[in-house]
Amino acid sequence: MAISVQGFIKLANYYNQTAMLMSAICVQKGGIAMENYVGRFFAADVLEYIVEYGRRLQSAGVAIPAEIVAVINRFAAQYERVRDLATPTQKPFHEMTLAEFEKVMNI
């Protein structure tokens, strides 16, 4: 897939729709907090992918409108807050620390 501004916009829209759906599910399930929702790991992985796509888009030398650069920066800042929720490079359970295991297992 060629890196393009339109591709980034589609990914950003997908993430925004996913976040809205997750919020609706949390409300429907009795108002559970987003940080306790099991889908937060998936959302962090998607956000990580979008941030990497934006980084590659910026390094590709493509003319990017200022509004899109602002969105790329906003997603990067948002990802920094949830970076620890992203799936690790699949470290085996037996190599995880207790804190890492508890975070993965949502204990």
C-alpha positions in Angstrom: 0.0 0.0 0.0 1.4 3.3 -1.0 1.7 5.9 1.7 -0.6 8.8 1.0 -2.4 11.6 2.8 -5.8 10.0 1.8 -4.6 6.7 3.4 -3.8 8.5 6.6 -7.2 10.3 6.6 -8.9 6.9 6.2 -6.9 5.4 9.1 -7.6 8.5 11.3 -11.4 8.2 10.5 -11.3 4.5 11.3 -9.7 5.2 14.7 -12.1 7.9 15.6 -15.1 5.7 14.7 -13.6 2.9 16.8 -13.1 5.2 19.8 -16.7 6.4 19.5 -17.9 2.8 19.4 -15.8 1.8 22.3 -17.2 4.7 24.3 -20.8 3.7 23.5 -20.1 0.1 24.6 -18.7 1.4 27.9 -21.8 3.4 28.5 -24.1 0.6 27.5 -22.2 -1.8 29.9 -23.1 0.3 32.9 -20.6 3.2 32.5 -17.4 1.3 32.9 -14.3 3.5 32.5 -12.4 3.4 29.2 -9.2 2.4 31.0 -11.0 -0.7 32.3 -12.4 -1.7 28.9 -10.7 -4.7 27.4 -10.7 -3.1 23.9 -8.3 -0.5 25.1 -5.4 -2.7 24.0 -6.7 -3.0 20.4 -7.2 0.8 20.3 -3.6 1.3 21.5 -2.4 -1.0 18.7 -4.4 0.8 16.1 -3.1 4.2 17.4 0.5 2.9 17.2 -0.1 1.9 13.6 -1.5 5.3 12.7 1.3 7.1 14.4 3.9 5.0 12.5 2.0 5.6 9.2 2.0 9.4 9.9 5.7 9.3 10.6 6.4 7.5 7.4 4.1 9.9 5.5 6.1 12.9 6.9 9.5 11.3 6.0 8.3 10.4 2.5 8.6 14.0 1.4 4.9 14.2 0.4 3.3 17.7 0.6 1.1 17.5 3.7 -1.4 20.2 4.6 -0.9 21.8 8.0 -4.2 20.4 9.3 -3.0 16.9 8.7 0.4 17.5 10.3 -1.6 18.8 13.4 -3.6 15.6 13.4 -0.4 13.5 13.1 1.1 15.4 16.1 -2.2 15.0 18.1 -2.2 11.2 17.5 1.5 11.0 18.4 0.8 12.8 21.7 -2.2 10.6 22.4 -0.1 7.5 21.7 2.5 8.6 24.2 -0.1 8.5 26.9 -1.2 4.9 26.0 2.1 3.5 24.8 2.3 1.0 27.6 -1.0 -0.6 26.5 0.2 -1.4 23.0 1.0 -5.0 22.4 4.6 -5.7 23.0 6.6 -7.5 20.4 5.0 -10.5 21.9 7.4 -11.2 24.7 6.6 -14.6 26.1 4.8 -14.7 29.4 7.7 -16.5 31.2 10.0 -13.6 30.3 7.6 -10.8 31.6 8.0 -9.1 34.9 5.0 -9.4 37.3 4.0 -5.8 36.5 4.0 -6.5 32.7 2.0 -9.7 33.2 -0.6 -8.0 35.4 -1.0 -5.2 32.9 -1.4 -7.6 30.0 -3.9 -9.7 31.9 -5.7 -6.7 33.3 -5.3 -7.7 36.9 
